[in-house]
Amino acid sequence: MVAISVDAPAALRRLRETLDLPFALLSDPDFAVSQNYGIYQSDETEAGPQPHGEPGLFVLDATGRLEFSQVQSGPKGAASPGEILLVLLYMQHHDGRYW
């Protein structure tokens, strides 16, 4: 598991330590990685952190092939942890693949 954010590496280190996260956090301030997965840089100028992209969730199989993706384009509609867990459990029982 990896989380990607436009935050600076130092901020992500503090966040990982504060929350005791067991996975890596990647700093992607120029959206070089994010755009490859369909996450776009918001042109919003209202309140909120800038720059930012819409939240996304991606599951890759054991070979690195994208098997599940969801880019959230609003405040509702994200997959629940239970739904994602079902995808991951299925992949665990099928050699890391999702058919």
C-alpha positions, -999 to 999 in steps of 0.1 A, spaced: 0 0 0 12 35 -9 -4 68 -4 4 97 -28 0 133 -19 12 167 -32 25 175 3 62 180 8 83 150 19 89 165 54 51 170 60 45 134 49 72 121 72 56 139 101 21 126 91 34 90 89 51 93 123 22 110 140 -4 84 127 21 55 129 12 45 93 25 11 82 28 21 45 49 45 24 38 80 15 49 94 -18 53 132 -24 40 141 -59 39 179 -59 39 182 -97 13 155 -102 37 134 -124 25 101 -109 -11 112 -101 -19 122 -137 -8 87 -149 -37 73 -129 -63 99 -140 -60 122 -110 -60 158 -122 -47 189 -105 -77 210 -93 -80 245 -106 -103 254 -77 -94 287 -61 -118 284 -31 -109 273 4 -89 242 9 -54 231 3 -38 241 -30 -28 225 -52 -48 193 -47 -64 165 -67 -95 144 -63 -91 114 -40 -84 82 -58 -80 45 -49 -62 20 -71 -55 -17 -66 -28 -33 -87 -24 -71 -90 7 -90 -83 20 -83 -118 14 -45 -115 -17 -45 -137 -44 -21 -126 -74 -42 -114 -96 -17 -96 -98 21 -96 -120 47 -83 -115 85 -86 -138 104 -64 -152 135 -81 -172 148 -52 -177 144 -15 -197 112 -18 -194 79 -36 -161 65 -24 -159 27 -19 -163 16 17 -134 -1 34 -155 -33 34 -159 -32 -4 -122 -27 -9 -115 -55 16 -136 -79 -6 -115 -70 -36 -82 -75 -17 -94 -108 -1 -104 -121 -36 -70 -112 -49 -53 -129 -19 -70 -161 -28 -62 -159 -65 -25 -154 -65 -27 -116 -63 -49 -113 -94 -84 -100 -98 -103 -116 -128 
